[in-house]
Amino acid sequence: MGHYETCRRGIGRPVQIRMSNGAVHRGVIDRVSPGRVFLRPLGGRNYGGYGYGWGWGGFGTGLAIGAIAAIAFLPFFW
C-alpha cells in the first residue's frame, strides 16, 4: 500500500511523518489529496512546523506525499 492510501485510511488519526529530508511532523491527518497530506496540530497547540497558513484556515500544513519516507500512527495524543 502506498503513502496516499495509508494517509486516506488514516484521516482523523494522529501520526508522525518522517520526510525524505529527515524532518519529522506530528499531527492529525485532516485531509488528503493525490499530491499532499494535510495535518492539524495535536491537541490544538501550535507545534513547531505547523500553523504557517497552509491547509484549512491556517491551522494545518500540507506535506508532499512524494517526499514522505515513513508514516507511523500514534496510539495517543500528548
PDB file with one MODEL, atoms N, CA, C and O in Angstrom:
MODEL        1
ATOM      1  N   MET A   1       0.847  -1.169   0.000  1.00  0.00           N
ATOM      2  CA  MET A   1       0.000   0.000   0.000  1.00  0.00           C
ATOM      3  C   MET A   1       0.897   1.240   0.000  1.00  0.00           C
ATOM      4  O   MET A   1       1.868   1.301   0.755  1.00  0.00           O
ATOM      5  N   GLY A   2       0.585   2.206  -0.824  1.00  0.00           N
ATOM      6  CA  GLY A   2       1.375   3.431  -0.922  1.00  0.00           C
ATOM      7  C   GLY A   2       1.011   4.438   0.160  1.00  0.00           C
ATOM      8  O   GLY A   2       0.060   4.241   0.916  1.00  0.00           O
ATOM      9  N   HIS A   3       1.780   5.519   0.224  1.00  0.00           N
ATOM     10  CA  HIS A   3       1.550   6.540   1.233  1.00  0.00           C
ATOM     11  C   HIS A   3       0.185   7.215   1.065  1.00  0.00           C
ATOM     12  O   HIS A   3      -0.459   7.559   2.056  1.00  0.00           O
ATOM     13  N   TYR A   4      -0.254   7.404  -0.167  1.00  0.00           N
ATOM     14  CA  TYR A   4      -1.556   8.023  -0.409  1.00  0.00           C
ATOM     15  C   TYR A   4      -2.674   7.202   0.237  1.00  0.00           C
ATOM     16  O   TYR A   4      -3.511   7.746   0.956  1.00  0.00           O
ATOM     17  N   GLU A   5      -2.684   5.895  -0.021  1.00  0.00           N
ATOM     18  CA  GLU A   5      -3.726   5.024   0.528  1.00  0.00           C
ATOM     19  C   GLU A   5      -3.638   4.959   2.049  1.00  0.00           C
ATOM     20  O   GLU A   5      -4.661   4.966   2.734  1.00  0.00           O
ATOM     21  N   THR A   6      -2.417   4.894   2.575  1.00  0.00           N
ATOM     22  CA  THR A   6      -2.230   4.852   4.027  1.00  0.00           C
ATOM     23  C   THR A   6      -2.777   6.122   4.666  1.00  0.00           C
ATOM     24  O   THR A   6      -3.462   6.056   5.686  1.00  0.00           O
ATOM     25  N   CYS A   7      -2.484   7.260   4.083  1.00  0.00           N
ATOM     26  CA  CYS A   7      -2.974   8.526   4.617  1.00  0.00           C
ATOM     27  C   CYS A   7      -4.486   8.629   4.509  1.00  0.00           C
ATOM     28  O   CYS A   7      -5.138   9.099   5.442  1.00  0.00           O
ATOM     29  N   ARG A   8      -5.053   8.203   3.400  1.00  0.00           N
ATOM     30  CA  ARG A   8      -6.514   8.246   3.233  1.00  0.00           C
ATOM     31  C   ARG A   8      -7.206   7.419   4.299  1.00  0.00           C
ATOM     32  O   ARG A   8      -8.227   7.839   4.845  1.00  0.00           O
ATOM     33  N   ARG A   9      -6.671   6.262   4.599  1.00  0.00           N
ATOM     34  CA  ARG A   9      -7.278   5.392   5.623  1.00  0.00           C
ATOM     35  C   ARG A   9      -7.073   5.940   7.033  1.00  0.00           C
ATOM     36  O   ARG A   9      -7.764   5.532   7.967  1.00  0.00           O
ATOM     37  N   GLY A  10      -6.124   6.864   7.188  1.00  0.00           N
ATOM     38  CA  GLY A  10      -5.811   7.391   8.498  1.00  0.00           C
ATOM     39  C   GLY A  10      -6.392   8.757   8.798  1.00  0.00           C
ATOM     40  O   GLY A  10      -5.999   9.383   9.783  1.00  0.00           O
ATOM     41  N   ILE A  11      -7.315   9.241   7.980  1.00  0.00           N
ATOM     42  CA  ILE A  11      -7.914  10.558   8.228  1.00  0.00           C
ATOM     43  C   ILE A  11      -8.540  10.561   9.621  1.00  0.00           C
ATOM     44  O   ILE A  11      -9.309   9.668   9.977  1.00  0.00           O
ATOM     45  N   GLY A  12      -8.188  11.596  10.407  1.00  0.00           N
ATOM     46  CA  GLY A  12      -8.703  11.724  11.765  1.00  0.00           C
ATOM     47  C   GLY A  12      -7.822  11.077  12.816  1.00  0.00           C
ATOM     48  O   GLY A  12      -8.111  11.185  14.008  1.00  0.00           O
ATOM     49  N   ARG A  13      -6.751  10.405  12.403  1.00  0.00           N
ATOM     50  CA  ARG A  13      -5.861   9.722  13.342  1.00  0.00           C
ATOM     51  C   ARG A  13      -4.557  10.502  13.511  1.00  0.00           C
ATOM     52  O   ARG A  13      -4.086  11.147  12.574  1.00  0.00           O
ATOM     53  N   PRO A  14      -3.974  10.439  14.723  1.00  0.00           N
ATOM     54  CA  PRO A  14      -2.681  11.103  14.946  1.00  0.00           C
ATOM     55  C   PRO A  14      -1.543  10.313  14.309  1.00  0.00           C
ATOM     56  O   PRO A  14      -1.522   9.084  14.379  1.00  0.00           O
ATOM     57  N   VAL A  15      -0.603  11.011  13.691  1.00  0.00           N
ATOM     58  CA  VAL A  15       0.513  10.368  13.008  1.00  0.00           C
ATOM     59  C   VAL A  15       1.814  11.116  13.258  1.00  0.00           C
ATOM     60  O   VAL A  15       1.831  12.278  13.665  1.00  0.00           O
ATOM     61  N   GLN A  16       2.890  10.409  13.001  1.00  0.00           N
ATOM     62  CA  GLN A  16       4.219  11.017  12.901  1.00  0.00           C
ATOM     63  C   GLN A  16       4.711  10.689  11.512  1.00  0.00           C
ATOM     64  O   GLN A  16       4.750   9.523  11.119  1.00  0.00           O
ATOM     65  N   ILE A  17       5.088  11.716  10.762  1.00  0.00           N
ATOM     66  CA  ILE A  17       5.551  11.524   9.388  1.00  0.00           C
ATOM     67  C   ILE A  17       6.995  11.986   9.293  1.00  0.00           C
ATOM     68  O   ILE A  17       7.323  13.116   9.653  1.00  0.00           O
ATOM     69  N   ARG A  18       7.844  11.109   8.810  1.00  0.00           N
ATOM     70  CA  ARG A  18       9.242  11.448   8.570  1.00  0.00           C
ATOM     71  C   ARG A  18       9.403  11.678   7.075  1.00  0.00           C
ATOM     72  O   ARG A  18       9.043  10.834   6.255  1.00  0.00           O
ATOM     73  N   MET A  19       9.957  12.852   6.740  1.00  0.00           N
ATOM     74  CA  MET A  19      10.149  13.219   5.349  1.00  0.00           C
ATOM     75  C   MET A  19      11.505  12.696   4.856  1.00  0.00           C
ATOM     76  O   MET A  19      12.368  12.344   5.660  1.00  0.00           O
ATOM     77  N   SER A  20      11.681  12.650   3.553  1.00  0.00           N
ATOM     78  CA  SER A  20      12.929  12.146   2.976  1.00  0.00           C
ATOM     79  C   SER A  20      14.125  13.023   3.345  1.00  0.00           C
ATOM     80  O   SER A  20      15.264  12.560   3.274  1.00  0.00           O
ATOM     81  N   ASN A  21      13.895  14.277   3.737  1.00  0.00           N
ATOM     82  CA  ASN A  21      14.992  15.155   4.147  1.00  0.00           C
ATOM     83  C   ASN A  21      15.291  15.061   5.646  1.00  0.00           C
ATOM     84  O   ASN A  21      16.150  15.783   6.153  1.00  0.00           O
ATOM     85  N   GLY A  22      14.585  14.172   6.355  1.00  0.00           N
ATOM     86  CA  GLY A  22      14.814  13.954   7.779  1.00  0.00           C
ATOM     87  C   GLY A  22      13.887  14.714   8.704  1.00  0.00           C
ATOM     88  O   GLY A  22      13.862  14.441   9.904  1.00  0.00           O
ATOM     89  N   ALA A  23      13.123  15.662   8.179  1.00  0.00           N
ATOM     90  CA  ALA A  23      12.188  16.427   9.010  1.00  0.00           C
ATOM     91  C   ALA A  23      11.084  15.508   9.530  1.00  0.00           C
ATOM     92  O   ALA A  23      10.638  14.600   8.828  1.00  0.00           O
ATOM     93  N   VAL A  24      10.654  15.751  10.758  1.00  0.00           N
ATOM     94  CA  VAL A  24       9.594  14.958  11.376  1.00  0.00           C
ATOM     95  C   VAL A  24       8.421  15.885  11.688  1.00  0.00           C
ATOM     96  O   VAL A  24       8.607  16.959  12.260  1.00  0.00           O
ATOM     97  N   HIS A  25       7.213  15.465  11.310  1.00  0.00           N
ATOM     98  CA  HIS A  25       5.993  16.226  11.553  1.00  0.00           C
ATOM     99  C   HIS A  25       5.023  15.330  12.307  1.00  0.00           C
ATOM    100  O   HIS A  25       4.859  14.156  11.975  1.00  0.00           O
ATOM    101  N   ARG A  26       4.381  15.896  13.326  1.00  0.00           N
ATOM    102  CA  ARG A  26       3.351  15.177  14.075  1.00  0.00           C
ATOM    103  C   ARG A  26       2.058  15.962  13.999  1.00  0.00           C
ATOM    104  O   ARG A  26       2.063  17.190  14.078  1.00  0.00           O
ATOM    105  N   GLY A  27       0.943  15.247  13.846  1.00  0.00           N
ATOM    106  CA  GLY A  27      -0.355  15.898  13.797  1.00  0.00           C
ATOM    107  C   GLY A  27      -1.436  14.895  13.493  1.00  0.00           C
ATOM    108  O   GLY A  27      -1.193  13.689  13.447  1.00  0.00           O
ATOM    109  N   VAL A  28      -2.619  15.397  13.287  1.00  0.00           N
ATOM    110  CA  VAL A  28      -3.781  14.579  12.936  1.00  0.00           C
ATOM    111  C   VAL A  28      -4.041  14.770  11.454  1.00  0.00           C
ATOM    112  O   VAL A  28      -4.097  15.902  10.973  1.00  0.00           O
ATOM    113  N   ILE A  29      -4.200  13.677  10.729  1.00  0.00           N
ATOM    114  CA  ILE A  29      -4.482  13.777   9.301  1.00  0.00           C
ATOM    115  C   ILE A  29      -5.856  14.415   9.125  1.00  0.00           C
ATOM    116  O   ILE A  29      -6.867  13.874   9.573  1.00  0.00           O
ATOM    117  N   ASP A  30      -5.877  15.561   8.473  1.00  0.00           N
ATOM    118  CA  ASP A  30      -7.102  16.321   8.279  1.00  0.00           C
ATOM    119  C   ASP A  30      -7.747  15.991   6.939  1.00  0.00           C
ATOM    120  O   ASP A  30      -8.953  15.757   6.856  1.00  0.00           O
ATOM    121  N   ARG A  31      -6.941  15.975   5.910  1.00  0.00           N
ATOM    122  CA  ARG A  31      -7.435  15.625   4.565  1.00  0.00           C
ATOM    123  C   ARG A  31      -6.254  15.199   3.712  1.00  0.00           C
ATOM    124  O   ARG A  31      -5.096  15.437   4.056  1.00  0.00           O
ATOM    125  N   VAL A  32      -6.572  14.563   2.591  1.00  0.00           N
ATOM    126  CA  VAL A  32      -5.545  14.029   1.704  1.00  0.00           C
ATOM    127  C   VAL A  32      -5.950  14.320   0.269  1.00  0.00           C
ATOM    128  O   VAL A  32      -7.095  14.091  -0.122  1.00  0.00           O
ATOM    129  N   SER A  33      -5.002  14.828  -0.513  1.00  0.00           N
ATOM    130  CA  SER A  33      -5.197  15.000  -1.950  1.00  0.00           C
ATOM    131  C   SER A  33      -4.196  14.070  -2.632  1.00  0.00           C
ATOM    132  O   SER A  33      -3.330  13.512  -1.958  1.00  0.00           O
ATOM    133  N   PRO A  34      -4.289  13.890  -3.931  1.00  0.00           N
ATOM    134  CA  PRO A  34      -3.333  12.999  -4.601  1.00  0.00           C
ATOM    135  C   PRO A  34      -1.874  13.407  -4.420  1.00  0.00           C
ATOM    136  O   PRO A  34      -0.990  12.559  -4.540  1.00  0.00           O
ATOM    137  N   GLY A  35      -1.596  14.681  -4.134  1.00  0.00           N
ATOM    138  CA  GLY A  35      -0.215  15.116  -4.006  1.00  0.00           C
ATOM    139  C   GLY A  35       0.209  15.551  -2.612  1.00  0.00           C
ATOM    140  O   GLY A  35       1.400  15.722  -2.353  1.00  0.00           O
ATOM    141  N   ARG A  36      -0.768  15.736  -1.696  1.00  0.00           N
ATOM    142  CA  ARG A  36      -0.439  16.258  -0.363  1.00  0.00           C
ATOM    143  C   ARG A  36      -1.284  15.606   0.714  1.00  0.00           C
ATOM    144  O   ARG A  36      -2.405  15.157   0.475  1.00  0.00           O
ATOM    145  N   VAL A  37      -0.709  15.568   1.912  1.00  0.00           N
ATOM    146  CA  VAL A  37      -1.461  15.190   3.109  1.00  0.00           C
ATOM    147  C   VAL A  37      -1.439  16.413   4.024  1.00  0.00           C
ATOM    148  O   VAL A  37      -0.389  17.022   4.229  1.00  0.00           O
ATOM    149  N   PHE A  38      -2.597  16.766   4.570  1.00  0.00           N
ATOM    150  CA  PHE A  38      -2.735  17.954   5.399  1.00  0.00           C
ATOM    151  C   PHE A  38      -2.905  17.533   6.853  1.00  0.00           C
ATOM    152  O   PHE A  38      -3.780  16.731   7.178  1.00  0.00           O
ATOM    153  N   LEU A  39      -2.059  18.084   7.729  1.00  0.00           N
ATOM    154  CA  LEU A  39      -2.078  17.753   9.144  1.00  0.00           C
ATOM    155  C   LEU A  39      -2.565  18.930   9.970  1.00  0.00           C
ATOM    156  O   LEU A  39      -2.261  20.087   9.677  1.00  0.00           O
ATOM    157  N   ARG A  40      -3.341  18.609  11.027  1.00  0.00           N
ATOM    158  CA  ARG A  40      -3.694  19.583  12.051  1.00  0.00           C
ATOM    159  C   ARG A  40      -2.762  19.338  13.231  1.00  0.00           C
ATOM    160  O   ARG A  40      -2.366  18.194  13.457  1.00  0.00           O
ATOM    161  N   PRO A  41      -2.401  20.356  13.984  1.00  0.00           N
ATOM    162  CA  PRO A  41      -1.559  20.157  15.169  1.00  0.00           C
ATOM    163  C   PRO A  41      -2.261  19.268  16.192  1.00  0.00           C
ATOM    164  O   PRO A  41      -3.490  19.271  16.277  1.00  0.00           O
ATOM    165  N   LEU A  42      -1.506  18.525  16.952  1.00  0.00           N
ATOM    166  CA  LEU A  42      -2.066  17.685  18.010  1.00  0.00           C
ATOM    167  C   LEU A  42      -2.565  18.551  19.156  1.00  0.00           C
ATOM    168  O   LEU A  42      -1.903  19.517  19.536  1.00  0.00           O
ATOM    169  N   GLY A  43      -3.707  18.221  19.701  1.00  0.00           N
ATOM    170  CA  GLY A  43      -4.224  18.885  20.883  1.00  0.00           C
ATOM    171  C   GLY A  43      -4.530  20.359  20.737  1.00  0.00           C
ATOM    172  O   GLY A  43      -4.701  21.044  21.744  1.00  0.00           O
ATOM    173  N   GLY A  44      -4.605  20.872  19.522  1.00  0.00           N
ATOM    174  CA  GLY A  44      -4.916  22.267  19.310  1.00  0.00           C
ATOM    175  C   GLY A  44      -3.757  23.213  19.590  1.00  0.00           C
ATOM    176  O   GLY A  44      -3.945  24.429  19.566  1.00  0.00           O
ATOM    177  N   ARG A  45      -2.574  22.691  19.851  1.00  0.00           N
ATOM    178  CA  ARG A  45      -1.410  23.540  20.099  1.00  0.00           C
ATOM    179  C   ARG A  45      -0.680  23.810  18.805  1.00  0.00           C
ATOM    180  O   ARG A  45      -0.872  23.097  17.820  1.00  0.00           O
ATOM    181  N   ASN A  46       0.147  24.820  18.798  1.00  0.00           N
ATOM    182  CA  ASN A  46       0.934  25.146  17.623  1.00  0.00           C
ATOM    183  C   ASN A  46       2.329  24.547  17.767  1.00  0.00           C
ATOM    184  O   ASN A  46       3.235  25.207  18.276  1.00  0.00           O
ATOM    185  N   TYR A  47       2.509  23.322  17.332  1.00  0.00           N
ATOM    186  CA  TYR A  47       3.800  22.656  17.389  1.00  0.00           C
ATOM    187  C   TYR A  47       4.701  23.209  16.298  1.00  0.00           C
ATOM    188  O   TYR A  47       4.219  23.733  15.294  1.00  0.00           O
ATOM    189  N   GLY A  48       6.002  23.093  16.494  1.00  0.00           N
ATOM    190  CA  GLY A  48       6.955  23.578  15.503  1.00  0.00           C
ATOM    191  C   GLY A  48       6.680  22.995  14.134  1.00  0.00           C
ATOM    192  O   GLY A  48       6.499  21.785  13.992  1.00  0.00           O
ATOM    193  N   GLY A  49       6.647  23.850  13.129  1.00  0.00           N
ATOM    194  CA  GLY A  49       6.410  23.389  11.778  1.00  0.00           C
ATOM    195  C   GLY A  49       4.972  23.503  11.330  1.00  0.00           C
ATOM    196  O   GLY A  49       4.674  23.261  10.160  1.00  0.00           O
ATOM    197  N   TYR A  50       4.061  23.872  12.239  1.00  0.00           N
ATOM    198  CA  TYR A  50       2.657  23.954  11.883  1.00  0.00           C
ATOM    199  C   TYR A  50       2.155  25.379  11.992  1.00  0.00           C
ATOM    200  O   TYR A  50       2.795  26.226  12.615  1.00  0.00           O
ATOM    201  N   GLY A  51       1.003  25.642  11.385  1.00  0.00           N
ATOM    202  CA  GLY A  51       0.360  26.929  11.506  1.00  0.00           C
ATOM    203  C   GLY A  51       0.926  28.007  10.602  1.00  0.00           C
ATOM    204  O   GLY A  51       0.839  29.189  10.935  1.00  0.00           O
ATOM    205  N   TYR A  52       1.495  27.641   9.483  1.00  0.00           N
ATOM    206  CA  TYR A  52       2.044  28.626   8.561  1.00  0.00           C
ATOM    207  C   TYR A  52       0.999  29.230   7.646  1.00  0.00           C
ATOM    208  O   TYR A  52       1.335  30.029   6.772  1.00  0.00           O
ATOM    209  N   GLY A  53      -0.258  28.866   7.826  1.00  0.00           N
ATOM    210  CA  GLY A  53      -1.308  29.410   6.977  1.00  0.00           C
ATOM    211  C   GLY A  53      -1.671  28.500   5.826  1.00  0.00           C
ATOM    212  O   GLY A  53      -2.482  28.874   4.978  1.00  0.00           O
ATOM    213  N   TRP A  54      -1.083  27.298   5.775  1.00  0.00           N
ATOM    214  CA  TRP A  54      -1.467  26.337   4.748  1.00  0.00           C
ATOM    215  C   TRP A  54      -2.598  25.487   5.294  1.00  0.00           C
ATOM    216  O   TRP A  54      -2.875  25.513   6.493  1.00  0.00           O
ATOM    217  N   GLY A  55      -3.244  24.746   4.435  1.00  0.00           N
ATOM    218  CA  GLY A  55      -4.326  23.874   4.901  1.00  0.00           C
ATOM    219  C   GLY A  55      -5.605  24.678   5.053  1.00  0.00           C
ATOM    220  O   GLY A  55      -5.829  25.646   4.326  1.00  0.00           O
ATOM    221  N   TRP A  56      -6.442  24.275   5.999  1.00  0.00           N
ATOM    222  CA  TRP A  56      -7.738  24.918   6.182  1.00  0.00           C
ATOM    223  C   TRP A  56      -7.649  25.982   7.247  1.00  0.00           C
ATOM    224  O   TRP A  56      -7.337  25.669   8.395  1.00  0.00           O
ATOM    225  N   GLY A  57      -7.909  27.218   6.913  1.00  0.00           N
ATOM    226  CA  GLY A  57      -7.989  28.294   7.871  1.00  0.00           C
ATOM    227  C   GLY A  57      -6.695  28.585   8.609  1.00  0.00           C
ATOM    228  O   GLY A  57      -6.738  29.196   9.677  1.00  0.00           O
ATOM    229  N   GLY A  58      -5.561  28.181   8.096  1.00  0.00           N
ATOM    230  CA  GLY A  58      -4.301  28.468   8.744  1.00  0.00           C
ATOM    231  C   GLY A  58      -3.960  27.536   9.884  1.00  0.00           C
ATOM    232  O   GLY A  58      -3.009  27.801  10.620  1.00  0.00           O
ATOM    233  N   PHE A  59      -4.710  26.439  10.063  1.00  0.00           N
ATOM    234  CA  PHE A  59      -4.488  25.552  11.196  1.00  0.00           C
ATOM    235  C   PHE A  59      -3.866  24.228  10.814  1.00  0.00           C
ATOM    236  O   PHE A  59      -3.991  23.261  11.566  1.00  0.00           O
ATOM    237  N   GLY A  60      -3.206  24.147   9.686  1.00  0.00           N
ATOM    238  CA  GLY A  60      -2.579  22.901   9.294  1.00  0.00           C
ATOM    239  C   GLY A  60      -1.492  23.148   8.283  1.00  0.00           C
ATOM    240  O   GLY A  60      -1.283  24.274   7.832  1.00  0.00           O
ATOM    241  N   THR A  61      -0.798  22.077   7.928  1.00  0.00           N
ATOM    242  CA  THR A  61       0.261  22.188   6.942  1.00  0.00           C
ATOM    243  C   THR A  61       0.113  21.069   5.924  1.00  0.00           C
ATOM    244  O   THR A  61      -0.305  19.963   6.266  1.00  0.00           O
ATOM    245  N   GLY A  62       0.454  21.353   4.681  1.00  0.00           N
ATOM    246  CA  GLY A  62       0.383  20.353   3.627  1.00  0.00           C
ATOM    247  C   GLY A  62       1.762  19.791   3.350  1.00  0.00           C
ATOM    248  O   GLY A  62       2.708  20.538   3.099  1.00  0.00           O
ATOM    249  N   LEU A  63       1.874  18.478   3.397  1.00  0.00           N
ATOM    250  CA  LEU A  63       3.138  17.795   3.143  1.00  0.00           C
ATOM    251  C   LEU A  63       3.041  17.038   1.826  1.00  0.00           C
ATOM    252  O   LEU A  63       2.031  16.391   1.551  1.00  0.00           O
ATOM    253  N   ALA A  64       4.079  17.118   1.019  1.00  0.00           N
ATOM    254  CA  ALA A  64       4.086  16.426  -0.268  1.00  0.00           C
ATOM    255  C   ALA A  64       4.163  14.918  -0.039  1.00  0.00           C
ATOM    256  O   ALA A  64       5.082  14.434   0.621  1.00  0.00           O
ATOM    257  N   ILE A  65       3.208  14.185  -0.578  1.00  0.00           N
ATOM    258  CA  ILE A  65       3.176  12.732  -0.402  1.00  0.00           C
ATOM    259  C   ILE A  65       4.426  12.092  -0.991  1.00  0.00           C
ATOM    260  O   ILE A  65       4.938  11.122  -0.432  1.00  0.00           O
ATOM    261  N   GLY A  66       4.925  12.611  -2.105  1.00  0.00           N
ATOM    262  CA  GLY A  66       6.109  12.042  -2.740  1.00  0.00           C
ATOM    263  C   GLY A  66       7.380  12.189  -1.922  1.00  0.00           C
ATOM    264  O   GLY A  66       8.363  11.496  -2.185  1.00  0.00           O
ATOM    265  N   ALA A  67       7.382  13.085  -0.925  1.00  0.00           N
ATOM    266  CA  ALA A  67       8.570  13.302  -0.098  1.00  0.00           C
ATOM    267  C   ALA A  67       8.508  12.558   1.236  1.00  0.00           C
ATOM    268  O   ALA A  67       9.422  12.684   2.050  1.00  0.00           O
ATOM    269  N   ILE A  68       7.445  11.786   1.472  1.00  0.00           N
ATOM    270  CA  ILE A  68       7.304  11.045   2.722  1.00  0.00           C
ATOM    271  C   ILE A  68       8.184   9.805   2.691  1.00  0.00           C
ATOM    272  O   ILE A  68       8.138   9.014   1.748  1.00  0.00           O
ATOM    273  N   ALA A  69       8.988   9.648   3.738  1.00  0.00           N
ATOM    274  CA  ALA A  69       9.834   8.462   3.868  1.00  0.00           C
ATOM    275  C   ALA A  69       9.156   7.405   4.732  1.00  0.00           C
ATOM    276  O   ALA A  69       9.267   6.214   4.441  1.00  0.00           O
ATOM    277  N   ALA A  70       8.443   7.822   5.806  1.00  0.00           N
ATOM    278  CA  ALA A  70       7.800   6.863   6.709  1.00  0.00           C
ATOM    279  C   ALA A  70       6.615   7.513   7.406  1.00  0.00           C
ATOM    280  O   ALA A  70       6.613   8.717   7.665  1.00  0.00           O
ATOM    281  N   ILE A  71       5.600   6.692   7.707  1.00  0.00           N
ATOM    282  CA  ILE A  71       4.418   7.121   8.433  1.00  0.00           C
ATOM    283  C   ILE A  71       4.224   6.181   9.605  1.00  0.00           C
ATOM    284  O   ILE A  71       4.247   4.962   9.437  1.00  0.00           O
ATOM    285  N   ALA A  72       4.030   6.745  10.804  1.00  0.00           N
ATOM    286  CA  ALA A  72       3.738   5.933  11.988  1.00  0.00           C
ATOM    287  C   ALA A  72       2.498   6.505  12.653  1.00  0.00           C
ATOM    288  O   ALA A  72       2.448   7.694  12.965  1.00  0.00           O
ATOM    289  N   PHE A  73       1.497   5.657  12.870  1.00  0.00           N
ATOM    290  CA  PHE A  73       0.300   6.095  13.575  1.00  0.00           C
ATOM    291  C   PHE A  73       0.591   6.094  15.068  1.00  0.00           C
ATOM    292  O   PHE A  73       1.179   5.148  15.590  1.00  0.00           O
ATOM    293  N   LEU A  74       0.178   7.158  15.757  1.00  0.00           N
ATOM    294  CA  LEU A  74       0.434   7.312  17.179  1.00  0.00           C
ATOM    295  C   LEU A  74      -0.742   6.768  17.969  1.00  0.00           C
ATOM    296  O   LEU A  74      -1.893   6.992  17.595  1.00  0.00           O
ATOM    297  N   PRO A  75      -0.468   6.049  19.070  1.00  0.00           N
ATOM    298  CA  PRO A  75      -1.552   5.449  19.836  1.00  0.00           C
ATOM    299  C   PRO A  75      -2.329   6.442  20.703  1.00  0.00           C
ATOM    300  O   PRO A  75      -3.413   6.115  21.186  1.00  0.00           O
ATOM    301  N   PHE A  76      -1.791   7.657  20.907  1.00  0.00           N
ATOM    302  CA  PHE A  76      -2.442   8.620  21.776  1.00  0.00           C
ATOM    303  C   PHE A  76      -1.922  10.019  21.449  1.00  0.00           C
ATOM    304  O   PHE A  76      -0.922  10.182  20.751  1.00  0.00           O
ATOM    305  N   PHE A  77      -2.629  11.023  21.974  1.00  0.00           N
ATOM    306  CA  PHE A  77      -2.192  12.410  21.853  1.00  0.00           C
ATOM    307  C   PHE A  77      -1.339  12.716  23.068  1.00  0.00           C
ATOM    308  O   PHE A  77      -1.577  12.171  24.146  1.00  0.00           O
ATOM    309  N   TRP A  78      -0.336  13.591  22.908  1.00  0.00           N
ATOM    310  CA  TRP A  78       0.403  14.043  24.092  1.00  0.00           C
ATOM    311  C   TRP A  78       0.444  15.532  24.153  1.00  0.00           C
ATOM    312  O   TRP A  78       1.024  16.095  25.081  1.00  0.00           O
TER     313      TRP A  78
ENDMDL
END
